[in-house]
Amino acid sequence: MIRGTLALAGSGEMSKTMVEVHKALISRSEPRGKALFLDTPAGFQENADLLSLRVVKYFQEKVQYDMEVASFKSIEVAATEQAKQVYRLVNGASYLLMGPGSPTYTVRNLKETPIPALLISMITRGGSLMASSAAALTIGTHTIPVYEIYKVGEPLYWIEGMNILGSLGLDLVVIPHWDNAEGGNHDTRYCYMGEKRLRGLEEQLPADSTILGIDEHTVIIFDFISRKAIIKGIGQVTLRKGGFEQRFRRGEVIDFNSLIDSPSGITYQPHTCEAHNLNSFDAEFLAEKPFWEHLHNIETDFHRALDGKDMTTLITKLLETDSYLWKVQNDLENPEFISQGRELFREMIVLAGTAIDYATFDLPSNFKVLVNEMILLRDKYRKEKQWTAADHIRDRLLEVGVVVEDTNEGTRWHFVK
């Protein structure tokens, strides 16, 4: 008998409102033991250890539970004493978290090790596993090579997943980031694949495959004793098979038979939240949803101000973007989202610099206000040692005839002579 729990999250494993989910999973884990963070998905990243420290801090401060790092960055350590220590830790754990990174790297470095079997054993005896984002992609029968397709442009293909779900009786293909909106003006739903690529990928799956799509900041929790799954978070979970979809909203309970049997047809259930049904917990969930929606709204206002030569709004939107990105970073938003958001911010700074024809503005008032604000922003980046962003501002100002000089008395500027 399988006595434990498996949770799969679309993203947001370290968000404020996921705290209660972590607490619930830990409390139901038997026997109570260590909580672990497995760092393999991001093991190739230079900041992997910093990510682990953030997780440990999050659990100490938010979940109020000690988290230990099980560091298995690469299969190259598989035969070492370090690996044996990781195996012992996982074997004695009651709760384990895996998160963002590369799904293909995760499969390549874990699949042939004892770790997948140890995770299955942990769930079987009563423990809990949460796999989010890239890690969630690896839990089913097939795994999308996201970076290889979306970033590198390789042809559509799948790799074999670790299929921990299948070993527990549920053969599913897991796709997180189902409702991703990062692209803004292009389709990045379905874990950055978009509708066209998703249909191409579906054609390569076995005919009886069922896809489990999980929205961002949403988690599906499989309880193997009751053989039911419940949806938590702000979005939906989608079952997709043979072109048909069945959607489940936050709070809905799914019988395991629904996950095994074919969805009977397309049943669209768009996410709606009537105000009179919301409690404070729901409201917190909803407040976390619109990272990309909020950022794209700022971007839209920025472009409108740029087109209309509205200098006051242009400055406001640049500063609002910077402030918002720092806020969500402090709120432990997905590091990938923060990085991509800062790329968008730098593009906005470039546009602000290159699109300005200072002769069309009322000098010195409007133009000087913008230049002074951009120099203050550049000074801020220099203090934070974000040299690339600081250089972008300097170069863009130079393109519109503004020379920036760093002196012992501070930053000065003047027009090209």
MITI-122667 format. One record per residue (C-alpha): residue number from 1; x, y, z. Coordinates in Angstrom, 3 decimals, decimal comma, always signed. Layout:
BEGIN
[NUM; [X; Y; Z]]
...
This chain:
BEGIN
[1; [+0,000; +0,000; +0,000]]
[2; [+1,248; +3,466; -0,892]]
[3; [+0,816; +5,685; +2,161]]
[4; [+2,433; +8,957; +1,123]]
[5; [+1,853; +12,050; -0,976]]
[6; [+3,173; +13,501; -4,218]]
[7; [+2,734; +17,196; -5,052]]
[8; [+3,445; +18,660; -8,494]]
[9; [+3,625; +22,443; -8,844]]
[10; [+3,552; +24,485; -12,037]]
[11; [+5,832; +27,079; -10,397]]
[12; [+5,988; +29,207; -7,254]]
[13; [+7,369; +26,570; -4,906]]
[14; [+8,851; +29,340; -2,749]]
[15; [+5,985; +31,821; -2,937]]
[16; [+4,228; +33,164; +0,138]]
[17; [+1,045; +31,223; -0,372]]
[18; [+2,821; +27,916; -0,948]]
[19; [+3,846; +28,035; +2,716]]
[20; [+0,629; +26,370; +3,857]]
[21; [+1,021; +23,650; +1,226]]
[22; [+4,528; +22,833; +2,472]]
[23; [+3,319; +22,788; +6,068]]
[24; [+0,442; +20,462; +5,184]]
[25; [+2,701; +18,061; +3,291]]
[26; [+5,240; +17,970; +6,118]]
[27; [+2,559; +17,430; +8,760]]
[28; [+1,043; +14,461; +6,933]]
[29; [+4,429; +12,809; +6,291]]
[30; [+5,027; +9,661; +8,349]]
[31; [+7,211; +8,902; +10,087]]
[32; [+8,353; +12,492; +10,672]]
[33; [+11,950; +12,915; +9,521]]
[34; [+14,223; +15,290; +7,675]]
[35; [+13,063; +17,769; +5,056]]
[36; [+15,459; +17,881; +2,099]]
[37; [+16,100; +20,071; -0,904]]
[38; [+17,618; +18,141; -3,829]]
[39; [+19,698; +20,551; -5,934]]
[40; [+20,156; +18,417; -9,089]]
[41; [+17,819; +20,340; -11,471]]
[42; [+19,946; +23,490; -11,106]]
[43; [+23,214; +21,665; -10,482]]
[44; [+24,803; +23,038; -13,670]]
[45; [+24,140; +26,666; -12,706]]
[46; [+26,884; +28,817; -11,198]]
[47; [+24,412; +30,042; -8,574]]
[48; [+23,186; +26,573; -7,567]]
[49; [+24,466; +26,911; -4,006]]
[50; [+22,850; +30,338; -3,634]]
[51; [+19,536; +28,848; -4,755]]
[52; [+19,893; +26,130; -2,116]]
[53; [+20,578; +28,744; +0,557]]
[54; [+17,433; +30,638; -0,479]]
[55; [+15,374; +27,471; -0,083]]
[56; [+16,829; +26,771; +3,367]]
[57; [+16,134; +30,370; +4,431]]
[58; [+12,583; +30,217; +3,037]]
[59; [+11,795; +27,093; +5,043]]
[60; [+13,322; +28,466; +8,223]]
[61; [+11,596; +31,854; +8,036]]
[62; [+8,313; +31,065; +6,269]]
[63; [+7,559; +27,373; +6,816]]
[64; [+9,346; +27,363; +10,201]]
[65; [+10,873; +23,991; +9,546]]
[66; [+14,529; +23,080; +9,116]]
[67; [+15,499; +22,150; +5,581]]
[68; [+18,729; +20,344; +4,712]]
[69; [+20,373; +20,371; +1,278]]
[70; [+20,996; +17,025; -0,400]]
[71; [+23,645; +18,137; -2,882]]
[72; [+23,819; +15,902; -5,946]]
[73; [+24,777; +18,346; -8,681]]
[74; [+25,979; +15,776; -11,205]]
[75; [+26,115; +12,046; -11,859]]
[76; [+29,892; +12,460; -11,802]]
[77; [+29,722; +12,216; -8,005]]
[78; [+27,563; +9,056; -8,098]]
[79; [+30,343; +6,751; -6,897]]
[80; [+31,713; +9,113; -4,260]]
[81; [+31,184; +9,303; -0,524]]
[82; [+29,189; +12,493; -1,094]]
[83; [+26,680; +10,552; -3,201]]
[84; [+26,404; +7,818; -0,593]]
[85; [+25,604; +10,501; +1,979]]
[86; [+22,857; +11,874; -0,295]]
[87; [+21,401; +8,377; -0,703]]
[88; [+21,353; +7,976; +3,083]]
[89; [+19,693; +11,364; +3,520]]
[90; [+16,968; +10,610; +0,966]]
[91; [+16,415; +7,158; +2,432]]
[92; [+15,756; +8,731; +5,840]]
[93; [+13,772; +11,757; +4,675]]
[94; [+10,061; +12,296; +5,091]]
[95; [+9,808; +15,344; +2,809]]
[96; [+11,794; +16,311; -0,288]]
[97; [+11,587; +19,304; -2,606]]
[98; [+12,963; +19,606; -6,151]]
[99; [+12,519; +22,773; -8,181]]
[100; [+13,574; +24,866; -11,161]]
[101; [+16,485; +24,213; -13,508]]
[102; [+16,780; +22,026; -16,598]]
[103; [+14,500; +18,991; -17,001]]
[104; [+16,862; +17,201; -19,395]]
[105; [+19,812; +17,797; -17,072]]
[106; [+17,750; +16,414; -14,192]]
[107; [+16,837; +13,222; -16,040]]
[108; [+20,348; +12,710; -17,358]]
[109; [+21,898; +13,019; -13,911]]
[110; [+19,290; +11,193; -11,801]]
[111; [+17,650; +8,516; -13,920]]
[112; [+20,419; +5,928; -13,641]]
[113; [+21,084; +6,542; -9,931]]
[114; [+19,310; +5,070; -6,874]]
[115; [+17,555; +8,393; -6,215]]
[116; [+14,303; +7,821; -8,207]]
[117; [+13,788; +4,469; -6,448]]
[118; [+14,521; +6,097; -3,089]]
[119; [+11,923; +8,796; -3,791]]
[120; [+9,325; +6,161; -4,699]]
[121; [+10,175; +4,290; -1,505]]
[122; [+9,813; +7,495; +0,533]]
[123; [+6,315; +8,094; -0,856]]
[124; [+5,347; +4,436; -0,431]]
[125; [+6,215; +4,394; +3,267]]
[126; [+4,349; +7,665; +3,985]]
[127; [+6,628; +10,544; +3,009]]
[128; [+5,931; +13,475; +0,702]]
[129; [+7,652; +14,679; -2,466]]
[130; [+7,086; +18,065; -4,089]]
[131; [+8,440; +18,544; -7,610]]
[132; [+8,002; +21,975; -9,168]]
[133; [+8,726; +23,560; -12,548]]
[134; [+11,617; +21,718; -14,270]]
[135; [+11,544; +18,903; -11,711]]
[136; [+7,813; +18,353; -12,318]]
[137; [+8,550; +17,809; -16,026]]
[138; [+10,656; +14,763; -15,155]]
[139; [+8,118; +12,946; -12,978]]
[140; [+6,015; +11,487; -15,815]]
[141; [+6,573; +9,116; -18,719]]
[142; [+8,009; +11,741; -21,085]]
[143; [+9,905; +14,992; -20,586]]
[144; [+10,006; +18,053; -22,865]]
[145; [+13,534; +19,348; -23,604]]
[146; [+12,414; +22,922; -22,954]]
[147; [+15,664; +24,827; -23,348]]
[148; [+16,765; +22,779; -26,338]]
[149; [+13,531; +23,510; -28,231]]
[150; [+12,592; +26,994; -26,986]]
[151; [+16,033; +28,560; -26,673]]
[152; [+18,242; +26,573; -29,069]]
[153; [+15,665; +25,797; -31,767]]
[154; [+16,094; +22,036; -31,947]]
[155; [+13,334; +19,981; -33,653]]
[156; [+10,424; +18,796; -31,527]]
[157; [+11,178; +15,671; -29,526]]
[158; [+10,715; +14,076; -26,106]]
[159; [+13,100; +12,317; -23,797]]
[160; [+12,132; +9,494; -21,486]]
[161; [+11,085; +10,749; -18,073]]
[162; [+11,925; +9,248; -14,691]]
[163; [+8,259; +8,177; -14,485]]
[164; [+7,953; +8,241; -10,712]]
[165; [+4,210; +8,695; -11,251]]
[166; [+4,063; +5,525; -13,345]]
[167; [+5,781; +3,530; -10,609]]
[168; [+2,981; +4,712; -8,324]]
[169; [+0,267; +3,616; -10,765]]
[170; [-0,350; +6,829; -12,739]]
[171; [+1,089; +6,989; -16,256]]
[172; [+0,949; +10,678; -17,124]]
[173; [+2,969; +13,240; -19,067]]
[174; [+3,483; +16,267; -16,806]]
[175; [+3,748; +19,791; -18,245]]
[176; [+4,124; +22,691; -15,756]]
[177; [+3,937; +26,414; -16,652]]
[178; [+0,771; +25,487; -18,552]]
[179; [-0,591; +29,058; -18,556]]
[180; [+2,742; +30,869; -18,918]]
[181; [+2,341; +34,414; -20,276]]
[182; [+5,975; +35,501; -20,452]]
[183; [+5,883; +35,947; -24,218]]
[184; [+3,395; +38,801; -24,099]]
[185; [+3,039; +39,131; -27,875]]
[186; [+3,793; +35,473; -28,628]]
[187; [+2,438; +32,196; -27,252]]
[188; [+4,492; +30,755; -24,380]]
[189; [+1,770; +28,609; -22,858]]
[190; [+2,416; +24,903; -22,269]]
[191; [+5,873; +25,393; -20,735]]
[192; [+7,051; +27,861; -23,419]]
[193; [+6,029; +25,561; -26,273]]
[194; [+2,916; +27,394; -27,461]]
[195; [-0,089; +25,768; -29,120]]
[196; [+1,598; +24,890; -32,436]]
[197; [+4,571; +23,136; -30,846]]
[198; [+2,361; +21,390; -28,286]]
[199; [+0,266; +19,846; -31,074]]
[200; [+3,433; +18,671; -32,805]]
[201; [+4,729; +17,143; -29,594]]
[202; [+1,388; +15,413; -28,937]]
[203; [+1,628; +13,655; -32,298]]
[204; [+4,882; +12,036; -31,146]]
[205; [+3,385; +10,581; -27,945]]
[206; [+1,835; +7,107; -27,750]]
[207; [-1,844; +7,304; -28,670]]
[208; [-3,058; +6,512; -25,147]]
[209; [-0,922; +9,167; -23,412]]
[210; [-2,591; +11,611; -21,036]]
[211; [-1,026; +15,015; -20,459]]
[212; [-1,314; +16,647; -17,047]]
[213; [-0,942; +20,432; -17,454]]
[214; [-0,347; +22,508; -14,319]]
[215; [-0,754; +26,293; -14,250]]
[216; [+1,858; +28,503; -12,623]]
[217; [+1,526; +29,045; -8,855]]
[218; [-0,710; +25,972; -8,813]]
[219; [-0,154; +22,555; -7,262]]
[220; [-1,875; +19,183; -7,584]]
[221; [-1,511; +16,974; -4,520]]
[222; [-1,872; +13,200; -4,977]]
[223; [-3,019; +11,382; -1,825]]
[224; [-2,383; +7,678; -2,415]]
[225; [-4,385; +6,483; +0,584]]
[226; [-7,640; +8,133; -0,539]]
[227; [-6,648; +7,812; -4,213]]
[228; [-7,727; +11,364; -4,826]]
[229; [-5,920; +14,518; -5,929]]
[230; [-6,757; +18,082; -4,895]]
[231; [-5,882; +21,350; -6,633]]
[232; [-4,371; +24,227; -4,639]]
[233; [-3,106; +27,614; -5,783]]
[234; [-4,393; +30,240; -8,162]]
[235; [-4,851; +28,400; -11,444]]
[236; [-6,121; +25,185; -12,980]]
[237; [-4,973; +21,681; -13,775]]
[238; [-5,760; +20,350; -17,254]]
[239; [-6,077; +16,761; -18,447]]
[240; [-5,484; +16,535; -22,187]]
[241; [-5,770; +13,436; -24,338]]
[242; [-6,481; +12,887; -28,000]]
[243; [-7,308; +16,549; -28,553]]
[244; [-9,832; +16,644; -25,689]]
[245; [-9,427; +18,555; -22,459]]
[246; [-10,887; +18,400; -19,004]]
[247; [-10,066; +21,206; -16,592]]
[248; [-10,108; +21,298; -12,817]]
[249; [-10,128; +24,481; -10,781]]
[250; [-8,628; +25,369; -7,421]]
[251; [-10,276; +23,385; -4,638]]
[252; [-11,625; +20,629; -6,885]]
[253; [-10,937; +17,000; -6,006]]
[254; [-10,063; +14,498; -8,734]]
[255; [-10,543; +10,769; -8,361]]
[256; [-7,531; +8,795; -9,576]]
[257; [-9,805; +7,020; -12,068]]
[258; [-10,215; +10,367; -13,875]]
[259; [-6,460; +10,540; -14,234]]
[260; [-6,272; +7,058; -15,681]]
[261; [-9,378; +7,003; -17,902]]
[262; [-9,750; +9,061; -21,069]]
[263; [-11,340; +12,483; -20,601]]
[264; [-14,850; +12,169; -21,977]]
[265; [-14,730; +15,392; -23,975]]
[266; [-13,765; +19,042; -24,022]]
[267; [-15,063; +20,761; -20,906]]
[268; [-13,839; +24,324; -20,693]]
[269; [-13,845; +25,650; -17,149]]
[270; [-12,194; +29,107; -17,206]]
[271; [-10,784; +30,340; -13,919]]
[272; [-13,305; +32,646; -12,224]]
[273; [-13,268; +34,007; -8,701]]
[274; [-16,402; +35,728; -7,479]]
[275; [-15,583; +38,245; -4,784]]
[276; [-18,162; +36,908; -2,335]]
[277; [-16,528; +33,464; -2,431]]
[278; [-13,026; +34,669; -1,603]]
[279; [-11,498; +34,347; +1,834]]
[280; [-8,208; +35,951; +2,903]]
[281; [-6,224; +32,864; +1,896]]
[282; [-7,703; +32,976; -1,607]]
[283; [-6,972; +36,688; -1,901]]
[284; [-3,306; +36,071; -1,128]]
[285; [-3,181; +33,472; -3,891]]
[286; [-4,737; +35,857; -6,384]]
[287; [-2,325; +38,641; -5,488]]
[288; [+0,603; +36,469; -6,594]]
[289; [-0,664; +35,477; -9,986]]
[290; [+0,022; +38,382; -12,295]]
[291; [+3,819; +38,575; -12,505]]
[292; [+3,917; +38,620; -16,293]]
[293; [+0,480; +40,195; -16,576]]
[294; [+1,597; +43,068; -14,345]]
[295; [+4,944; +43,450; -16,093]]
[296; [+3,364; +43,452; -19,558]]
[297; [+0,823; +46,058; -18,398]]
[298; [+3,708; +48,327; -17,346]]
[299; [+5,412; +47,634; -20,682]]
[300; [+2,240; +48,588; -22,584]]
[301; [+1,959; +51,870; -20,664]]
[302; [+5,659; +52,513; -21,286]]
[303; [+5,292; +52,105; -25,061]]
[304; [+2,184; +54,287; -25,049]]
[305; [+4,155; +57,011; -23,248]]
[306; [+7,075; +56,564; -25,644]]
[307; [+4,815; +56,949; -28,684]]
[308; [+3,091; +59,973; -27,157]]
[309; [+6,341; +61,579; -25,938]]
[310; [+4,856; +61,646; -22,438]]
[311; [+8,050; +62,106; -20,471]]
[312; [+6,480; +62,044; -17,029]]
[313; [+4,790; +58,669; -17,616]]
[314; [+7,903; +57,319; -19,360]]
[315; [+10,014; +58,036; -16,289]]
[316; [+7,332; +56,706; -13,954]]
[317; [+7,092; +53,395; -15,815]]
[318; [+10,858; +52,856; -15,834]]
[319; [+11,013; +53,442; -12,095]]
[320; [+7,882; +51,346; -11,510]]
[321; [+9,444; +48,415; -13,387]]
[322; [+12,632; +48,602; -11,338]]
[323; [+10,673; +48,837; -8,085]]
[324; [+8,379; +45,945; -9,010]]
[325; [+11,256; +43,620; -9,926]]
[326; [+12,984; +44,299; -6,603]]
[327; [+9,708; +43,686; -4,754]]
[328; [+9,010; +40,306; -6,342]]
[329; [+12,638; +39,290; -5,886]]
[330; [+12,297; +39,968; -2,162]]
[331; [+9,052; +37,975; -2,243]]
[332; [+11,053; +35,009; -3,613]]
[333; [+9,495; +34,960; -7,069]]
[334; [+10,883; +32,408; -9,520]]
[335; [+14,535; +33,413; -10,205]]
[336; [+14,075; +32,667; -13,911]]
[337; [+11,170; +35,105; -14,045]]
[338; [+13,251; +37,778; -12,302]]
[339; [+16,111; +37,319; -14,785]]
[340; [+13,774; +37,480; -17,776]]
[341; [+11,986; +40,481; -16,289]]
[342; [+15,297; +42,331; -15,959]]
[343; [+16,041; +41,574; -19,617]]
[344; [+12,743; +43,236; -20,503]]
[345; [+13,634; +46,181; -18,247]]
[346; [+16,970; +46,658; -19,995]]
[347; [+15,173; +46,657; -23,351]]
[348; [+12,873; +49,409; -22,056]]
[349; [+15,908; +51,465; -20,998]]
[350; [+17,462; +50,996; -24,451]]
[351; [+14,243; +52,115; -26,140]]
[352; [+13,958; +55,123; -23,873]]
[353; [+17,471; +56,158; -24,845]]
[354; [+17,388; +55,498; -28,583]]
[355; [+13,888; +56,820; -29,253]]
[356; [+14,378; +60,235; -27,663]]
[357; [+14,982; +63,152; -29,974]]
[358; [+15,732; +65,800; -27,406]]
[359; [+15,137; +68,567; -29,919]]
[360; [+11,420; +67,729; -29,932]]
[361; [+11,078; +68,307; -26,212]]
[362; [+10,871; +71,460; -24,207]]
[363; [+14,422; +71,952; -23,002]]
[364; [+15,577; +72,073; -20,323]]
[365; [+12,586; +70,944; -18,223]]
[366; [+11,310; +67,686; -19,741]]
[367; [+14,552; +66,361; -21,175]]
[368; [+16,648; +67,216; -18,154]]
[369; [+14,163; +65,458; -15,882]]
[370; [+14,503; +62,261; -17,905]]
[371; [+18,299; +62,430; -18,108]]
[372; [+18,631; +63,094; -14,376]]
[373; [+16,333; +60,195; -13,520]]
[374; [+18,228; +57,834; -15,828]]
[375; [+21,535; +58,903; -14,297]]
[376; [+20,143; +58,262; -10,810]]
[377; [+19,122; +54,809; -12,013]]
[378; [+22,607; +54,291; -13,492]]
[379; [+24,210; +55,333; -10,195]]
[380; [+22,008; +52,823; -8,410]]
[381; [+23,143; +50,038; -10,756]]
[382; [+26,796; +51,028; -10,280]]
[383; [+26,431; +50,808; -6,501]]
[384; [+24,891; +47,345; -6,934]]
[385; [+27,723; +46,395; -9,344]]
[386; [+25,242; +45,738; -12,158]]
[387; [+27,746; +47,038; -14,670]]
[388; [+25,978; +45,823; -17,818]]
[389; [+22,757; +47,669; -16,980]]
[390; [+24,735; +50,819; -16,017]]
[391; [+26,666; +50,720; -19,304]]
[392; [+23,419; +50,308; -21,262]]
[393; [+22,109; +53,570; -19,810]]
[394; [+25,368; +55,434; -20,480]]
[395; [+25,523; +54,178; -24,092]]
[396; [+21,903; +55,009; -24,835]]
[397; [+22,298; +58,523; -23,473]]
[398; [+25,383; +58,993; -25,630]]
[399; [+23,387; +57,966; -28,722]]
[400; [+21,046; +60,922; -28,144]]
[401; [+23,898; +63,337; -27,535]]
[402; [+24,339; +63,155; -23,774]]
[403; [+27,848; +62,537; -22,417]]
[404; [+28,025; +61,037; -18,925]]
[405; [+31,140; +61,632; -16,828]]
[406; [+31,997; +59,970; -13,528]]
[407; [+34,009; +62,316; -11,297]]
[408; [+35,160; +62,366; -7,684]]
[409; [+32,313; +64,763; -6,972]]
[410; [+29,715; +62,474; -8,556]]
[411; [+28,151; +61,897; -11,975]]
[412; [+27,908; +64,795; -14,404]]
[413; [+26,464; +65,082; -17,878]]
[414; [+26,508; +67,469; -20,794]]
[415; [+25,548; +67,531; -24,447]]
[416; [+28,025; +66,470; -27,115]]
[417; [+29,980; +69,542; -28,178]]
